[in-house]
Amino acid sequence: MSKRTFKIEIKEIRRKDILIEAESEKEAVAEARNRYLNGEYTIDRGGIVAAEFETENK
């Protein structure tokens, strides 16, 4: 049997706990999202809580 090449996608799910002062939960989530998108948070490899592996050759 000959070997084939498979393209595998790896997704990592990372976690970082932060504290945000806000008037509501919705406002706190929006602020955290803005800070994340602006690069204010770095999540290192120690923050990995899960990894998923999928093949694109179906």
C-alpha positions in Angstrom: 0.0 0.0 0.0 1.4 3.4 -1.0 1.5 6.4 1.4 -0.5 9.5 0.6 -0.1 13.1 1.8 -2.8 14.6 4.0 -3.3 18.2 4.9 -4.1 18.5 8.6 -5.5 21.6 10.3 -4.6 22.1 13.9 -6.7 24.6 16.0 -5.5 25.6 19.4 -7.9 27.0 22.0 -6.2 29.2 24.5 -7.3 30.8 27.7 -6.3 33.9 29.7 -8.2 35.3 32.7 -8.3 39.1 32.9 -10.2 41.6 35.1 -12.2 44.4 33.5 -14.0 47.2 35.4 -17.3 48.1 33.7 -20.9 48.9 34.4 -22.2 45.7 32.8 -21.1 42.3 31.7 -21.8 43.2 28.0 -19.6 46.3 28.3 -16.8 44.3 30.0 -16.8 41.7 27.2 -16.7 44.5 24.6 -13.8 46.2 26.3 -11.9 42.9 26.6 -12.5 42.2 22.9 -11.2 45.7 21.9 -8.1 45.3 24.1 -7.5 41.8 22.6 -7.9 43.1 19.0 -5.5 46.0 19.8 -2.8 43.5 20.9 -2.9 44.3 24.6 -3.1 40.7 25.7 -0.6 37.9 24.9 -1.6 34.4 25.5 1.4 32.1 25.8 1.6 28.4 25.1 0.8 27.7 28.8 -2.7 29.0 28.1 -3.7 26.2 25.8 -6.7 24.4 27.0 -7.5 22.2 24.0 -6.3 21.3 20.5 -8.4 20.0 17.6 -7.0 18.1 14.6 -8.9 17.8 11.3 -8.1 16.6 7.9 -9.2 18.5 4.8 -9.0 15.4 2.6 -12.5 14.1 3.0 
